[in-house]
Amino acid sequence: MISVKVGNDEKSLDDVSTGWITQQIERRRRDGIAVCVVVSIRTADLNMHLSTPECAGSARGGRPPNARERAVLELWQKHGLNEAGFAPGHVVAFLAQLKHVL
């Protein structure tokens, strides 16, 4: 299962649309609220929680990532989601490509 959380609003990847992601991020930025996006990935062999820099309490894992985790992390970084000021489209593109990595 993959879920996307923007601020306090969370949805399953199956229920997420491009419009919802864009609206959530842009509304928070317009209101001067920190934009925290968390993507949670729970599969038979992955249990990852990726968060953008503005999330309070963001922490790193305690061990080096395995090959599949590394591929997901590299995709996250490729889309600039480890940097402040990312565009909503980068989240959308990450989620679209994530399906191919998993």
C-alpha positions in Angstrom: 0.0 0.0 0.0 1.1 3.5 -0.8 -0.3 6.6 0.8 0.3 10.3 0.3 -0.1 12.8 3.2 0.0 16.5 2.7 -0.2 18.3 6.0 -2.9 16.5 7.9 -4.7 15.2 4.8 -3.9 11.6 3.8 -5.1 9.5 1.0 -4.3 6.1 -0.6 -2.4 6.4 -3.8 -5.4 5.0 -5.6 -7.5 8.0 -4.4 -4.9 10.7 -5.1 -5.2 12.9 -8.2 -2.9 15.5 -9.7 -5.4 18.2 -8.8 -5.6 17.1 -5.2 -1.8 17.2 -4.7 -1.5 20.6 -6.5 -4.4 22.1 -4.5 -3.1 20.9 -1.2 0.5 22.1 -1.7 -0.5 25.5 -3.3 -3.1 26.2 -0.7 -0.7 25.7 2.1 2.0 27.8 0.5 -0.5 30.6 -0.2 -1.6 30.5 3.5 2.1 30.6 4.6 1.9 27.1 6.1 4.9 24.8 5.8 4.3 22.2 3.2 5.0 18.7 4.5 4.5 15.8 2.1 4.9 12.3 3.3 4.8 9.2 1.0 4.4 6.0 2.9 5.3 2.7 1.1 4.3 -0.6 2.6 4.8 -3.7 0.5 5.9 -7.2 1.3 9.5 -6.1 1.3 9.4 -2.3 1.8 8.4 -0.2 4.7 9.4 3.4 3.9 8.3 6.8 4.9 9.7 9.6 2.7 9.1 13.2 3.8 9.9 16.6 2.3 12.3 18.9 4.3 9.6 21.0 5.9 8.2 18.1 7.9 9.0 18.4 11.6 10.9 15.6 13.0 12.1 14.1 9.7 14.6 11.4 10.5 16.9 9.1 8.6 16.8 5.3 8.9 19.3 3.5 11.1 20.9 1.3 8.4 22.1 1.7 4.8 19.2 1.2 2.3 19.0 -2.1 0.3 18.9 -2.0 -3.5 15.1 -1.5 -3.8 15.1 1.2 -1.0 18.0 3.0 -2.7 16.1 3.0 -6.0 13.1 4.7 -4.3 15.4 7.2 -2.5 17.2 8.0 -5.8 13.8 8.7 -7.5 12.8 10.9 -4.6 16.0 12.9 -4.9 15.7 13.0 -8.7 12.5 14.9 -8.4 13.9 17.3 -5.9 11.7 16.2 -3.1 14.6 16.4 -0.7 14.8 20.2 -1.3 12.5 23.0 -0.1 10.4 24.7 -2.7 9.6 21.6 -4.8 6.8 21.9 -7.3 3.6 20.0 -6.9 4.3 18.4 -10.3 7.4 16.8 -8.9 5.3 14.9 -6.4 3.0 13.8 -9.2 5.9 12.7 -11.3 7.5 10.8 -8.4 4.3 8.9 -7.7 3.9 8.0 -11.4 7.4 6.7 -11.7 7.3 5.0 -8.3 5.0 2.3 -9.8 7.7 1.3 -12.2 10.3 1.0 -9.4 8.2 -1.2 -7.3 
